[in-house]
Structures are given as C-alpha cells and as structure tokens.
Amino acid sequence: MRYPQGGGLTPERQLFRERIRLEAAERFAGGASNTEVAKDLRVSVHSVQRWRRAWRDAGIEGLRSAGPVSRPKLSEALFTVLEQELAKGPVAHGWPDQTWTLTRIKTLIGRRFHKSMTPSAIARMLHRHGFSHQVPVRRAIERDEQAVAGWVKETWPQVEGPWRRSTPGCASKTRPASR
C-alpha cells in the first residue's frame, strides 16, 4: 500500500488506528463477534480476526502500535545540513555542471554523512521535504524561433499525416476480406 506522503503513516494516523484496535479489544472482552466488531468499526472482518488473535495471544499490548516502521536514515538536523550543502551547488562539490542528480546526491550523502541510501529512497526523502525534480530548459544559442514556428505550422502537418482513416474500418476480430 502506498501512502501520499511518501512513506508509512503519519503519527496522527498511527494513533487513530491504534485507538480503533483498542476499541476492538474492549468489544472482544464484551463478547462481540468478529462480524459485529467489523461492522461497527467499519473495518474488514479479516483485520478483526488478526486483531482478535493478537489480543488472545498478547492481550491489549498486542494491539498497541509498534511505532514507525523504520527511522529515517537522515535525521532532521542532518537533513538541514544536507539542504545547506545542496544550496552550495554541485560545482562546489566537484562536479562540472550545475545539475543535481540523485546519484550525485547519493555520493554527497556518502561523503558528508557516511551513510548509504538508494536513489529511490533519496527521491522519496526529498519529496517529503518539499523538493521536486525539475529539468532545466536548455536552448541552443543559434536557435531561430521563427524558423521553428514556421516548421511546426507548415512542415509538421505534412509529415504527421492524418489521424483518422479515410475509409470506415471494421470492428470484427476477423476481417471480412480475410475469409
């Protein structure tokens, strides 16, 4: 299951789900059936069955939240330092141009913090902190905008061709002409 914020549940959502599980435990103690609990709490019967097993095995502690699935590789303090390093630009870190790539950021994190992260994990972390990928606009100095506009209006329609057939097609899987 994927979450919109890029990784796991928010602490508020974890607390909300834990309250539902604890309410289910109260109903288990009261003798309610799995179907009744699922209907009242608006969850699946399968989830209620798992909760009941955990409640039977470990009591109410078996239904408590275990906390976040994983801690982030970079703490908020380290991410602040990373932001400052990114603001300096790639040239300041030895790359020949002003383009940050995930691979370069991975290298920077390895050099600066001695931590290893995958490029996809870096992308998710940056997205969670409000960064977005952007491709710089590169235009040739010699580019002639009028010539490009003329080519798009005059030449491209001839090259592209018509989108629709000039004759009606056949919806049959076996064309009548092939019989």
N, C-alpha and C positions, 0 to 999 in steps of 0.2 A: 504494500500500500504506500502510495506516495503522498507526501504532505506538502501543502503550498509553501510553507516557509523553508523548505529545502532539507529537512532532516528531523524526523521524530516529532513528538507532540510538544506543545508549549507547556510550561509548568502549570498554567491555569487549567489546560485541557487534561493533563495527567491527574490533577486534583479532582476535577469533575468526574472523571471515570472511576477514580478510587471511591468517591462518595457513592456512586451507583453500585459498585461491588459491595461496599459495606452495608448499603441498604438491602441488597440481596441477601446478605448474611443474616440480617435481622429477620427477614421473611423465611429463610431456611429454618431458623430457630423456632419460628412460629408455626412450622409445619406446612408451609405453602409448597405447591408442586412447581416443577420447573416451568411448565406452561403458564401458570398464573404469574410467576415472577417475570418471565419474559414479556408477557403481555403488559403487565403493569409498568415495567421499567422501559418498555419499548426497545428491547434488545432481542437477539436471536436466542432460540432455545439451546443451540449448540454452546453459545457463550455461557449461558446459565448452567449448563451441565458441567463445563470446565470449572466454573466458579464453585459449584457445589462440591466437586471432587477436591479442589484446593482447600475449601472450608472444612471438609470432613478430615483431610489429612493433616492440615496445619492450623486449623482454627481460623480466627479472624485475621491473624497475622499473615496467613497465606494469601489473603486478598489485598493486602496493602501494596502500594506502589513501590517498586524497587528503585525508583528514581530514573534519571535519564539513561537511555540505552548505552551511550558512550559519552565520555567527556570530549570536548573539542581538543584537537591537537594544540591549537594556539589559544592561550587564554586571552581575555580582553586586553590585558596590559601588553602582551606580546603582539596582538593584532594592531594595537595603536602604534607600536614601533614599526611593524610591517607597513602600515599606512604611510608613516614618515619616510621609510625607505623607498616606497613606490613613488612618493611625491618628488623625490630627487631625480627620478627618471632612469631609464635603462643605461644611458651613456655614462652616468656617474658610477654605475656598477660594472662597466667594462664592455657593454655591447655596442655595436657600431651605429645603431639607429635608435629612434625614439619610439619603438614599438614594444609594449609589454605583451608577452605571450604567457600561457600557462606554464610552459616548460621553463621559461626564464624565471617566473615567479617561484616555481618549484626549486630551481637552482638557488635563488636568493634565500628562500626559507632554509634550505640545507646549509648554505654558507653561514647565514646570520644566526640561526637558532639551533642548528644541528638536529633538525627533525626532518623526517621523510613523509611526504604526502603525495597522493596520486593527483594528476591534473584534474580529474573529475571532482575530487574532494576539495581541491583549491577553488574550482569554479563554484561549487556549492557554498563554500565559506564566503567567497567574495560576494556572491549573490545575496546571501543572508545579511551581509553588512552594507547592502545598497549599491554595490558596484554592478555595472553592466558591461557587456562586451561591445566594443564599438570598432568599426573598421574605418581607418582614416581615408578621406577622399584623396585619391591621387590622380592628378590630371597632368598630361604632358604639357610642357610649356608651349610646344608648337601646335597644340590643338586649335583647330579652326571651328568655332561653334556654328558659324553659318553653314559651312560645308557639311557638318554632321547633321544639322537640322534639315538641310536640303536632301541629304541621302535618306534620312528617315522618312521624309514625305514622298519622295519620288521613286527611289530605287527599291527600298524595302518592300512596299506593297507588291511590286512585280516579282520579287524573289520569293516572298512568303507564299503566294498562291491563295486560292480560295479556301475557306474553311469548310464549306459545305459542298456536297456533291451536286453536280448539275442535274443528275437524274435521281429519281427516288430509289432508295435502297431496299433491301429485303430483310425482314426481321427473322426469317426462318433460319434454323441452325444448318439445314441442308438447303442450299440454294436450288431453286427450280431448274436452273440451267445445268446443274451437275447431275441430274437424274438420268 
